[in-house]
Every structure is written in C-alpha cells, then in structure tokens.
Amino acid sequence: MSASLYSDQWHRVAHLAPRLRKHTSIHRHDYRGAPWYVLFDALTGQAHRFTPEAYQVIGRLDGSSSLQKIWDDVSYEIGDEMPTQDELIGLIAKLHHANVLAGYHDIDIDELSHRKRQGRLKKIKQVLRSPLGVKIPLVDPDAFVNATYPYVRPVLSIWGALIWITVVSFAVVLAATHWEALTDNLADRVLGLNNLLLMTLVYPVIKVIHELGHAWTTKDTGGEVHEIGVMFLVFFPVPYVDASAAAVCPDKKQRMLVGAAGILVELFIAALAMMVWVLAEPGLLRSIMFNIMVIAGISTLLFNGNPLLRFDAYYVLSDWLEIPNFGQRANQQLGFLIKRFLLNKRDTTSSADSSKESFWLVMYAIISFVYRMFLMVFIAIFVATSYFFVGVVLAIWSLYMALILPSLKILKEMVVGTQLEGAKIRAWCWLLGVVFAVAAGLLLMPFPHSSVIHGVVDSREPTNVRAGASGELRHWWVEDGETVEEGQLMADLYAPELTSEVARLEGQRREAEFRIQATVGNPQAIAIELENLSLIENRLADAQLRASGTRIVSPRSGQVNFDQGRLHLGQFIQRGQTVGTVTQDSDFRIRSLLLGHLQPQVVNDLQEVKLKLPGQNREFESTLLGISPSATREIPSITLTRQGGGQVALDPEQTEELRAYRQHYTLDVNAQPLIDAEVAVALDSRVYIKLVHTPSPIGYRLWDNIRRNFLSLFER
C-alpha cells in the first residue's frame, strides 16, 4: 500500500463510471489456499489475475457507479485493507490497457487504431526476439469441436482413464519385451532418408490429433477454442490450438487435464502403434507404426512432457503447484532474492506468497535457465550445420536475444538505471567477483581430463579354418563362440566325385595287383606292372587326402568365431576357402580409431588407460599397445561406425567397403586385464576405452573444442 491514502490526480477520474465489457467474465480460483479472481477476455483469450481486494473494485464496475462511490464503498467494507487512490487509479489503468473497460468516455477511434498498431508492433518484436518460433493462425475450429465433442465425451470419464491405463501399461510391457528389436541400430533407422520422408508424412497427423485433444478437453471444461494454426519451431511446422479459455476453469485438475491432454493422446496413440508393430510383418505398415512410436512416444516425453520448456508439461506443473505465470514469476523471485540478500535492498517486493512457493520458483528459474541455454546451443549448432549461412545468422541472433541482450540490459541498469539506486557499488562488486571467480575456475583451476572412445575386441593372429576340399556343406558340428580342441570335427562336406575317384583308383590298384600275380616268371612284365601300381597308389593317396578334406577339423584349440557369419547348409565351398577362425585368449586386443586432434594428447600426455564393458560399471586398468604412425580411413569393424552404434561416420560415397568420412589413427589396447578378470569377451564385441590425461583448466579445453568444431563446420 502507498504511503499516502489520497492522490493529487484523483479529481481527474473520480467522476468516471466505467463498466466491464460484455466479452469479459470473472471467475474465482483458489491458489495454495488463498482466493484469487481471474478476469477472462473471451475476445483476446487473455486472462488477468487479481487479489480479493482488487475484486472488490472490479466487481462494482457496472457503469452506474462512479469511481468515487466505488472507492468509498470498498473502503467502508474492507476497512484497513482499503486501497489507496493511487492504487485504484493504477488498477483502472491496467484494465484500460487490457481493453476490458467501456462506458466511461466516447469511443476514441485514434486510440483504438493506436492500440491496433501497438499490437502489431508487439507481434513483430516477438518474432524478432524468437525467430525460431513463429505462430501463424489458420482457422476457427469451434464448429468442428462442437460437432465432434458428443462422440469424444464418453472418453473423458473414469472408463476412458481405465482404458488408457490398461492400453499404455500393456504397451510398456510389450516395449520391454521387444526392447532389443526396438533399439537395434536406432539412429540409422530413424535418420535414414526414406524414414525421414515417412516421418514427415506421419508427424502432422499425430500433432493435429494432439491439438484436438486440447480442444476437446477445453470444451469439456465449458470453454471454447477459436484458433488453430501452425507454429514453426526451427522452421519445422507444428500445429497448435489456443486453449486459453481453460484458464477460467476453477478446478485445477480440469486445467491440468487440458494441459496434459495432448501428451495423453499421443502416448495412447504410441501404445496402439506398439501393439500393431508387434503383430505386423516387416514392411510399410511396420515402418509407419515405428515412426508413430518415435514421434508420439519419445519426442512427446522429451519436449511436450518436459516442464522446463514452455510447452504442455509447463502449464500442467504450474496448475499442480497452483502458481500462475510460473516461469515469469520464477525469474522475478530470483531477481528479488538477489536484490534483497546480495545487494541488501530493502524496498523490493517478493513475487512469492510463501517460503514454499519461493523455493519452487527459484529452483525452476535456475534449472530451466541452464536447460534452455543447453537447448539453445544445441539448436544453434543444428541450424548452422543444416542451413549454412542463413542458419548461422539466425542461430547467432537467437543466442543474442536469449543471452547477450539480457546481459546488456543488466549492465545498462547497473550504469544508468534507478532500480539499483543505493546498491550499485555492491552490485558491481558482486558482478566483478562472479566474473573473476568464473574466469579463475575456467582458466586456472585444473579439472580431471579424459577422453572416452569406442573399441572393438580384435585378434592379433587368428588361425583360419580352411576347407581341405571343394564340396557342398552338409552339416555343422560347432556353434559360434564354442570352445574346440585341436583336431575336433567342425563340419562335413558332401563331395561324391571324390568318393567315386577313390573307389575307382582302389579298383585299379586291385587290378594291377592281379596282373602282377599273373605275370610270375616274367621279370620284365613284373617291372612294368610294379611301376604302374606305384603310380596308381600315388594317385589313390592324393585322392584319399582330398576326400579326407571333406571333414573340416580345428587346426588348434581355442574359440570358434564366424566373423562373416556361419555359412549356410547346402552352400558350395571351394578348396582352401576360409569358413571361420579359431582364436585363443592370448590373441585378443582392443582396437579403436582415434580422431586426429586426440592423437597428440595420447602420444604426449597419456596417464592411464581404463576399459569398461557396456552395461557394467566396473573399470579395468590396461595399457596402450601402440598407435599407428599415420592416419587412415580404413575401419576394422562395423561395430565402430555410427551404423553399428559407434562413433565413426562412414564415407557416404563408399557403398561397398567400410571407409571413414574422416581420417583416424589406429589405436591398440591390451585386453589381458579383461581375460585375467575372467570376463566373457567375444570377438568383435564393444569395449569403452577411457584415456586419462593430466588435469587441466576446462576453459582452454572448451575454447579448443569450440574453435575446432566451428572451423570444421565452415570447412565443409
């Protein structure tokens, strides 16, 4: 309340008798146990919140009572809590600015035109402040919502909730059961060109249903929806509806349902798609269901379901905590605490109504700011890499509006502003202290420094298992990964021509032996037949050796590995063809590919090497075996590529052989610590390699990463 009860401007407005316009309505809400009143403008969709004391004034604005009479009546009724004349003038000015008052003067066409121009200018400024999020209204969906609402109404009940819970729960169980099939090579499946085209077609349909969910639940609360349009987020069209009419609903649970309706609808669609995906055969239908799950499930939870962004979950959280204008008040409360406790200003006003509300507001302000900055950097890099020059300009502009401009406003306030009057020296001390502390932390304080790269289990000298004869593969006697002994039978080949040749030569040998017996007494004939028998026996020995090659046996003891997959039964195999390998633990090593900027750090500053298996927290101390002297684009295994879940990008121009997009150094690490720990290690399996370096200030490393990444962007 102001220090003076009376105002020297009161005589200008005391005789006015304003009234609320017909398109406004007042609704009582309870926020954290305290009554508040919401004035809703159905024409603009704006809602204004007022205290019970302000409502005593607003409720009397009927066009028949002057402001003097209203002030007298309110002062008599509420006593010591009566508003001052300046406060009442401020309230009337706020209502006038919101364009909800009428009847106190003739229509001022010039003022209406000025307000219209100001509204347009405000929208233009909003677009300039957020060039990556532009709204374009399209149609009024009220007639469609009214026509379809009777069919949707039965779903908005306890039975609808039970059906939703049942379907979504069943889908979660299915997803857990088929998790490996769903996530196998996920990045390649989602980001493939054909899949992106299919996703582009599916996305608008799902989002339209999402927005209709908001519209139908708004209708269920008694509100109306008169605007549906398209909002461009990073140039991607996203449907939206204006469900602001739900703000007048006094029941917070209904308001929360309106805010969460889109999320609930999309999760239900994703659950149905999960069921169809499980039943469908591989093909177009299954691909469509997979994309529906990605869009309606994953993206919904990450974006619309994230209260740190000003989307659906934000409004649900605001209603649940019963704190309207949550984000704006959070920033105001954080500013109040800074001014009150850091700058020692006593004349500031808290935006919170209680200490508990203050805690929620401050926590949200800090966490959401950090998250928005992270998202802004991510969007900036995404736009720069996808839209080149225009994208870079827009990304820089967006970062300027989100981070640099607010900082400049703070500096301006500290230099020429009046809000910090009497506390500017303290403010400058805090600012310089924070800047110095951040600079010292970034440039002077050493932090742990390490690099994590993907490796693959490799064999230094694998022993190849080769076919000793040509023939058709008849039977496998071993499985991939099975332990075998030297000489153990691994497979059988079917080669009838070899069997026939052995039988034919055996017959020739018996015939030669009979002829020798028949020529007894003829030394010259015996000599000829003995020479012929020797020739036949040599041929027979060779044929028997080749026939024995149809039995493929292990050349050593070890573990069987079919690197290229086990050959199919019935497949014809050439003599000398490799059908697999047999490795021993002593053969294993961890091979990885190292980017060029990491090579000097590994060569000059490698303190430790640690190994970690996927899905395990245990680390194993290891040693570096060696690093190649020159870079190469050859890839030892698809496991290291992005298509295989690794880090190495493939060269898109190479379609037949595995070649990296950039050159890498080959790095080998000792796998013996894994073997000594009796950890199950399979050939071509993934291992995470942690390369530990000397601790160093993080600022230099950040600058090096930024410089390197942006140089690589502009070099493309």
Long-range contacts (C-beta under 8 A, 24 or more apart in sequence): 1-83, 1-84, 1-87, 2-84, 2-86, 2-87, 4-84, 4-86, 5-84, 5-85, 6-84, 6-85, 7-84, 7-85, 7-86, 7-89, 9-85, 9-86, 9-89, 10-85, 10-89, 13-67, 13-89, 13-92, 14-66, 14-67, 14-68, 14-71, 15-66, 15-67, 15-68, 16-66, 16-67, 16-92, 16-104, 16-105, 17-63, 17-64, 17-65, 17-66, 17-67, 17-103, 17-104, 18-61, 18-63, 18-67, 18-92, 18-95, 18-96, 18-101, 18-102, 18-103, 18-104, 19-61, 19-62, 19-63, 19-64, 19-101, 19-102, 19-103, 19-104, 20-58, 20-61, 20-62, 20-95, 20-100, 20-101, 20-102, 21-99, 21-100, 21-101, 21-102, 24-100, 25-248, 26-55, 26-58, 26-59, 27-248, 27-249, 27-250, 28-250, 29-250, 29-252, 30-250, 30-322, 31-322, 31-323, 31-324, 31-353, 32-322, 32-323, 32-353, 32-354, 32-357, 34-353, 38-247, 38-248, 39-95, 39-100, 40-245, 40-247, 40-248, 41-98, 41-99, 41-100, 42-224, 42-245, 44-99, 45-226, 45-227, 45-242, 45-244, 45-245, 46-98, 46-244, 47-244, 47-247, 47-248, 48-94, 48-95, 48-98, 48-100, 49-324, 49-325, 50-91, 53-78, 53-81, 53-83, 54-83, 54-91, 57-83, 57-88, 57-91, 58-91, 58-95, 61-95, 61-101, 63-102, 63-103, 67-92, 128-401, 129-401, 130-398, 130-401, 131-394, 131-397, 131-398, 132-232, 132-233, 132-234, 132-235, 132-379, 132-383, 132-394, 132-398, 133-231, 133-232, 133-233, 134-231, 134-232, 135-229, 135-230, 135-231, 135-240, 136-229, 136-230, 136-231, 136-232, 137-227, 137-228, 137-229, 138-228, 138-229, 138-230, 139-228, 139-229, 140-226, 140-227, 140-228, 141-212, 141-215, 141-225, 141-226, 141-227, 141-228, 141-241, 142-224, 142-225, 142-226, 145-212, 145-215, 145-216, 145-219, 145-225, 146-219, 148-216, 149-216, 149-219, 149-220, 152-216, 153-220, 156-216, 156-217, 156-220, 156-257, 164-264, 164-268, 167-268, 167-271, 167-272, 168-267, 168-268, 168-271, 170-271, 170-275, 171-270, 171-271, 171-272, 171-274, 171-275, 172-271, 174-274, 174-275, 174-278, 175-274, 178-278, 182-290, 182-293, 185-643, 185-644, 185-645, 187-642, 187-643, 187-645, 188-642, 188-643, 189-290, 190-294, 195-287, 195-291, 198-287, 198-288, 198-291, 199-291, 199-294, 199-295, 202-288, 202-291, 202-292, 202-295, 203-295, 204-237, 204-239, 206-266, 206-269, 206-292, 206-295, 206-296, 207-238, 207-239, 208-239, 209-265, 209-266, 209-269, 210-239, 210-262, 210-265, 210-266, 210-300, 210-304, 211-239, 211-240, 211-241, 211-262, 212-241, 212-265, 213-261, 213-262, 213-264, 213-265, 214-241, 214-243, 214-258, 214-259, 214-261, 214-262, 215-241, 215-243, 216-261, 217-243, 217-246, 217-254, 217-257, 217-258, 217-261, 218-243, 218-245, 218-246, 218-258, 220-254, 220-257, 221-245, 221-246, 221-249, 221-251, 221-254, 221-255, 221-258, 222-249, 223-248, 223-249, 234-379, 234-382, 234-383, 235-387, 252-319, 252-320, 252-322, 255-315, 255-319, 256-316, 256-319, 256-320, 259-312, 259-313, 259-315, 259-316, 259-319, 260-312, 260-313, 260-316, 262-300, 262-304, 262-312, 263-300, 263-301, 263-304, 263-305, 263-312, 263-313, 266-295, 266-296, 266-297, 266-300, 266-304, 267-296, 267-297, 267-300, 269-296, 270-296, 270-297, 270-300, 308-367, 308-368, 308-371, 308-372, 309-371, 309-372, 309-375, 321-357, 321-360, 323-357, 323-360, 323-361, 326-361, 326-364, 327-364, 327-365, 327-368, 329-361, 330-360, 330-361, 330-362, 330-364, 330-365, 330-368, 331-365, 333-358, 333-361, 333-362, 333-365, 334-361, 334-362, 334-365, 334-366, 337-362, 339-419, 339-420, 339-423, 342-426, 342-430, 343-420, 343-423, 343-426, 343-427, 343-430, 344-423, 344-426, 345-420, 345-422, 345-423, 372-402, 373-402, 373-403, 376-402, 376-403, 381-709, 384-710, 384-713, 385-713, 439-699, 441-698, 441-699, 442-697, 442-698, 442-699, 442-702, 443-697, 443-699, 443-700, 444-697, 445-697, 445-698, 446-695, 446-696, 446-697, 447-695, 447-696, 447-697, 447-698, 448-692, 448-695, 449-692, 449-693, 449-694, 449-695, 449-696, 449-701, 450-690, 450-691, 450-692, 450-693, 451-598, 451-601, 451-690, 451-691, 451-693, 452-688, 452-689, 452-690, 452-691, 453-592, 453-593, 453-594, 453-598, 453-647, 453-667, 453-688, 453-689, 453-691, 454-592, 454-639, 454-640, 454-646, 454-647, 454-686, 454-687, 454-688, 454-689, 455-590, 455-591, 455-592, 455-611, 455-640, 455-667, 455-669, 455-686, 455-687, 455-688, 455-689, 456-590, 456-591, 456-592, 456-636, 456-637, 456-639, 456-640, 456-684, 456-685, 456-686, 456-687, 457-588, 457-589, 457-590, 457-671, 457-681, 457-682, 457-683, 457-684, 457-685, 457-687, 458-588, 458-589, 458-590, 458-591, 458-636, 458-637, 458-668, 458-683, 458-684, 459-561, 459-581, 459-583, 459-587, 459-588, 459-589, 459-683, 460-587, 460-588, 460-589, 461-587, 462-561, 462-581, 462-582, 462-583, 462-587, 463-555, 463-556, 463-558, 463-581, 463-582, 463-583, 464-578, 464-580, 464-581, 465-490, 465-552, 465-554, 465-555, 465-560, 465-578, 465-579, 465-580, 465-581, 465-582, 466-576, 466-577, 466-578, 466-579, 467-493, 467-549, 467-552, 467-573, 467-574, 467-575, 467-576, 467-577, 467-579, 468-546, 468-548, 468-549, 468-550, 468-551, 468-552, 468-575, 469-493, 469-495, 469-498, 469-546, 469-547, 469-549, 469-550, 469-575, 470-495, 470-572, 470-573, 470-574, 470-575, 471-495, 471-498, 471-550, 471-572, 471-573, 472-570, 472-571, 472-572, 472-573, 473-567, 473-568, 473-569, 473-570, 473-571, 473-572, 473-573, 474-569, 475-569, 476-566, 476-569, 478-560, 479-560, 480-560, 480-561, 480-562, 480-566, 481-559, 481-560, 481-561, 481-682, 482-559, 482-560, 483-557, 483-558, 483-559, 483-560, 484-554, 484-557, 484-558, 484-559, 484-560, 484-582, 485-554, 485-557, 486-554, 486-555, 486-556, 486-557, 487-553, 487-554, 488-553, 488-554, 489-551, 489-552, 489-553, 490-552, 490-553, 490-554, 490-560, 490-579, 490-580, 491-552, 491-579, 492-550, 492-551, 492-552, 493-549, 493-550, 493-551, 493-552, 493-573, 494-550, 495-547, 495-550, 498-543, 498-546, 498-547, 498-550, 499-547, 501-543, 501-547, 502-540, 502-543, 502-544, 502-547, 505-536, 505-539, 505-540, 505-543, 506-540, 508-536, 508-540, 509-533, 509-536, 509-537, 509-540, 512-536, 546-575, 549-575, 552-579, 554-582, 555-582, 556-582, 556-584, 557-582, 557-584, 558-582, 558-583, 558-584, 558-587, 559-583, 559-584, 559-683, 561-683, 561-684, 563-683, 563-684, 581-683, 583-683, 585-675, 585-681, 588-671, 588-672, 588-674, 588-675, 588-681, 588-683, 589-625, 589-668, 589-669, 589-670, 589-671, 590-622, 590-668, 590-669, 590-670, 590-671, 590-687, 590-689, 591-636, 591-637, 591-666, 591-667, 591-668, 591-669, 592-640, 592-666, 592-667, 592-668, 592-669, 592-689, 593-635, 593-636, 593-640, 593-648, 593-660, 593-664, 593-665, 593-666, 593-667, 594-627, 594-664, 594-665, 594-666, 594-667, 595-662, 595-664, 595-665, 596-631, 596-662, 596-663, 596-664, 596-665, 597-704, 597-708, 598-691, 599-627, 599-631, 599-665, 601-691, 601-693, 602-627, 602-667, 602-691, 603-627, 605-693, 605-694, 606-691, 606-692, 606-693, 607-692, 607-693, 607-694, 608-690, 608-691, 608-692, 609-669, 609-689, 609-690, 609-691, 609-692, 610-689, 610-690, 610-692, 611-669, 611-671, 611-673, 611-674, 611-687, 611-688, 611-689, 611-690, 612-687, 612-688, 612-690, 613-674, 613-679, 613-686, 613-687, 613-688, 614-686, 614-688, 619-690, 620-673, 620-674, 620-677, 620-679, 621-673, 622-669, 622-670, 622-671, 622-672, 622-673, 623-669, 623-670, 624-667, 624-668, 624-669, 624-670, 625-668, 625-669, 625-670, 626-667, 626-668, 627-665, 627-666, 627-667, 627-668, 628-665, 628-666, 628-667, 630-665, 631-663, 631-664, 631-665, 632-663, 632-664, 632-665, 632-666, 633-659, 633-660, 633-661, 633-662, 633-663, 633-664, 634-658, 634-659, 634-660, 635-659, 635-660, 636-666, 637-684, 639-684, 639-685, 639-686, 645-686, 646-686
